[in-house]
């Protein structure tokens, strides 16, 4: 079994999917998680590539967020689409990054991802509140 399969249990994956649903209830923003073992590329560049592979750039308000985790590399990236970056301060993702990083340093990977998703949802709600005509544009499943 590879490190990616061992990284989270099925129960932990379901908790992450539930966190995405909770976070997206209050925002039109879309959140996805991608986990892979490692990459030869720069982690930011790989996160950007995955963002496009998952067609996250096709949301109505360009307000999708990818949480990319490279397990073996011990790296993660939070990548927000242009619609988000046009309206938020430069350090917008720092509080979300800090929440995730603090848990990861203690080996609490599932909790770091869950709390990061919920924090991102709170942040997105300010700029992209949920509207009555909003629909879930992207899968909530974890991609690998």
C-alpha positions as CSV (number, residue, x, y, z in Angstrom):
1,X,0.0,0.0,0.0
2,X,1.3,3.4,-0.9
3,X,1.6,6.3,1.6
4,X,-1.4,8.0,0.0
5,X,-3.7,5.1,0.9
6,X,-2.3,5.0,4.4
7,X,-2.4,8.7,4.9
8,X,-6.2,8.8,5.8
9,X,-8.6,6.0,6.8
10,X,-11.9,5.7,5.0
11,X,-13.6,7.2,8.1
12,X,-11.2,10.2,8.1
13,X,-11.9,10.7,4.4
14,X,-15.6,10.8,5.1
15,X,-15.0,13.4,7.9
16,X,-13.2,15.6,5.3
17,X,-16.0,15.2,2.8
18,X,-18.4,16.2,5.5
19,X,-16.3,19.3,6.4
20,X,-16.4,20.3,2.7
21,X,-20.2,20.1,2.7
22,X,-20.4,22.1,5.9
23,X,-18.0,24.8,4.6
24,X,-19.9,25.1,1.3
25,X,-23.3,25.5,3.0
26,X,-22.4,29.1,3.8
27,X,-20.5,30.1,0.7
28,X,-20.8,29.9,-3.1
29,X,-17.1,29.0,-3.1
30,X,-16.1,25.5,-4.0
31,X,-13.5,23.5,-2.0
32,X,-11.6,20.4,-3.1
33,X,-8.8,18.3,-1.6
34,X,-6.2,16.5,-3.6
35,X,-3.7,14.1,-2.0
36,X,-0.8,12.4,-3.7
37,X,2.5,10.9,-2.6
38,X,5.0,13.3,-4.1
39,X,5.8,15.4,-7.1
40,X,9.0,16.2,-9.1
41,X,7.6,19.6,-9.7
42,X,7.5,22.7,-7.6
43,X,4.5,22.1,-5.2
44,X,2.7,25.4,-6.1
45,X,3.1,24.5,-9.9
46,X,1.8,21.0,-9.3
47,X,-1.2,22.4,-7.3
48,X,-2.0,24.7,-10.2
49,X,-1.8,21.8,-12.6
50,X,-4.1,19.7,-10.5
51,X,-6.5,22.7,-10.2
52,X,-6.9,22.7,-14.0
53,X,-7.0,18.9,-14.3
54,X,-9.9,18.9,-11.9
55,X,-11.6,21.6,-13.9
56,X,-11.8,23.8,-10.8
57,X,-11.2,26.9,-13.1
58,X,-14.7,26.4,-14.5
59,X,-16.8,27.7,-11.5
60,X,-19.3,30.5,-12.2
61,X,-17.6,33.0,-9.9
62,X,-14.0,31.7,-10.3
63,X,-14.1,31.0,-6.5
64,X,-12.8,27.5,-6.2
65,X,-10.1,26.5,-3.6
66,X,-7.8,23.5,-3.8
67,X,-6.0,22.1,-0.8
68,X,-3.2,20.1,-2.3
69,X,-1.2,17.7,-0.1
70,X,2.0,15.9,-1.2
71,X,2.3,13.3,1.6
72,X,5.9,12.0,1.2
73,X,7.2,15.5,0.5
74,X,5.5,16.8,3.6
75,X,4.2,19.8,1.7
76,X,0.8,21.4,1.1
77,X,-0.6,24.3,-1.0
78,X,-3.8,26.3,-0.7
79,X,-4.6,27.5,-4.2
80,X,-7.5,29.9,-4.8
81,X,-8.9,30.8,-8.2
82,X,-8.7,34.3,-9.7
83,X,-12.1,35.4,-8.5
84,X,-11.0,35.0,-4.9
85,X,-7.6,36.5,-5.4
86,X,-9.1,39.6,-7.0
87,X,-11.1,40.5,-3.9
88,X,-9.1,39.3,-0.9
89,X,-6.1,40.7,0.9
90,X,-2.7,39.4,-0.1
91,X,-2.3,37.4,3.1
92,X,-5.8,36.0,2.9
93,X,-4.8,32.3,3.1
94,X,-2.3,32.7,6.0
95,X,-4.8,32.0,8.8
96,X,-6.0,28.9,6.9
97,X,-2.4,27.8,6.3
98,X,-1.5,28.3,10.0
99,X,-4.4,26.2,11.1
100,X,-3.4,23.3,8.8
101,X,0.3,23.6,9.5
102,X,-0.2,23.5,13.3
103,X,-2.1,20.3,13.1
104,X,0.3,18.7,10.6
105,X,3.3,19.4,12.8
106,X,1.6,17.4,15.5
107,X,0.8,14.5,13.1
108,X,-2.9,15.3,13.1
109,X,-3.4,15.3,9.3
110,X,-7.1,14.6,9.1
111,X,-7.8,17.3,11.7
112,X,-5.6,19.8,9.9
113,X,-7.4,19.2,6.7
114,X,-10.9,19.4,8.3
115,X,-10.1,22.6,10.3
116,X,-8.4,24.1,7.2
117,X,-11.5,23.4,5.1
118,X,-13.8,24.9,7.7
119,X,-11.5,28.0,8.1
120,X,-11.4,28.4,4.3
121,X,-15.2,28.2,4.3
122,X,-15.5,30.9,6.9
123,X,-13.1,33.2,5.0
124,X,-14.9,32.6,1.7
125,X,-18.3,33.3,3.2
126,X,-17.3,36.9,3.8
127,X,-16.6,37.5,0.1
128,X,-18.7,34.9,-1.5
129,X,-21.8,34.3,0.7
130,X,-24.2,31.5,-0.2
131,X,-27.1,32.5,-2.5
132,X,-30.4,30.8,-3.0
133,X,-29.6,29.9,-6.6
134,X,-26.2,28.4,-5.7
135,X,-25.4,24.8,-6.8
136,X,-22.6,22.5,-5.9
137,X,-20.4,22.9,-9.0
138,X,-17.6,20.5,-8.1
139,X,-17.4,17.1,-6.5
140,X,-16.7,17.0,-2.7
141,X,-14.8,13.8,-3.1
142,X,-11.1,13.7,-2.3
143,X,-9.0,13.2,-5.5
144,X,-5.8,11.2,-5.5
